């Protein structure tokens, strides 16, 4: 099972393995407070894509296509497959810092992991 959660929310036991999927470390959160099992910044959208998207809902569908393209490299495919495998044996929570809880890279990444 794959879940998503803002890093500013309280860590709960049912979060399972927690992976930060942002390229930049979130403001105001120490590594201890974050309670993550790993930082997968290589899975975050490029700075150029993130800047272009700017959490604009009208760009969401195009963002998802461009993000999927960025994730299609063989090296990232291995990381994605490991997450899929891990989520088939327990809970994996993708952690993000964006204020927008609907249109963010973690939501898109969850969709990609569940569909492929």
N, C-alpha and C positions, 0 to 999 in steps of 0.2 A: 504494500500500500504506500502511496506517495501523498504527502501532505505539503502544504506551503504555510509559512508563518513569518510574520515580521520579527525582526531581531529584537525589537523593543517589547515584545510580548514575553510573558513569563514562560520559562522552560517547564514543561510538564513531563512526567514519566512516560506518557503515551506518545511522545514525540519520536521515540525510537532514535535512530541515528540522525544527527542534525548536521547538515552541510550548508555553509554559507556559499551562495552562488552569485555574489557581487564581485566586481573587479576592484572596487575601492572599499577599504574597511569603513564600516558605519561610524558616524560621529557619535561621541558620547558613550560608547560601549567598550568596556575593557574585554580582553580575551576571556577572562574568568567569568564575567557577566554573560557573555555570549553563549557559553555552554555548548560549543560546537564540537563535532567530531572531526571536522575537516573544513578547509577553505578551498573550494573548487573554483578559483577565480578564472581558470582557463575556460570554464563553461559560461562565463558571463559574456554578454554582448560586447563587442568592441566599443571603444570610447566614441568613435565616429557614429556607430549605429545608435548607441544610447543617447547621444546628443541630438541626433536627427529626430529620434522618436519623441523624446521629451514627454513621455506619458500622455500623448495626444490620442484619445480614443479613435479619432478619425484615421489615424495611421496604423492602428492595431493590426489589421489583416496584413498589410504590407510589412510591418515590423516582424510579424511571425514568419513570413516567407524569408526575409533577409536573415533573420536569426537562425532559422533552420539551415540556410545555406552556410552560415558561419560555423555551425556545428557539424557539418558534413565531412570534415577532414578525418582521415583514418585515426589519428592520435586521439581526437575527441570522441570518435565512435567507440573506442575502447573504454573510455571513462563513462560514457553514457551506458554502455552495456553492463559495466560493473554496478552502476546505480540500479538499473533494471533488475539485475540478478539479486542485489541486496534487498530491493523492495519486494521481491517475490517471496522472500523468507522472513520479512518483518516490515516494520514501519520505517520509512525514510522521510524526513522532513527537510524540504528545501527552504533555507532561511534567506530572507532578502530585507533590504532596508527602505525601499520605496514607500512613500506615503500612500500611493495608489494601490489598493489591495486587489484590484481586478485587472488592471492593465500594467503588468510588470513582467520582467524576465522570468521570475520563478513560476508564475502562472503559465507562461508559454512553455517553459522547460518541462513542467509537469505534464502538459498536454502532449508534448513531443515524446516523452518517455512512455506515456500510457498508450499512445497510438502506434508507435513503431514496433 
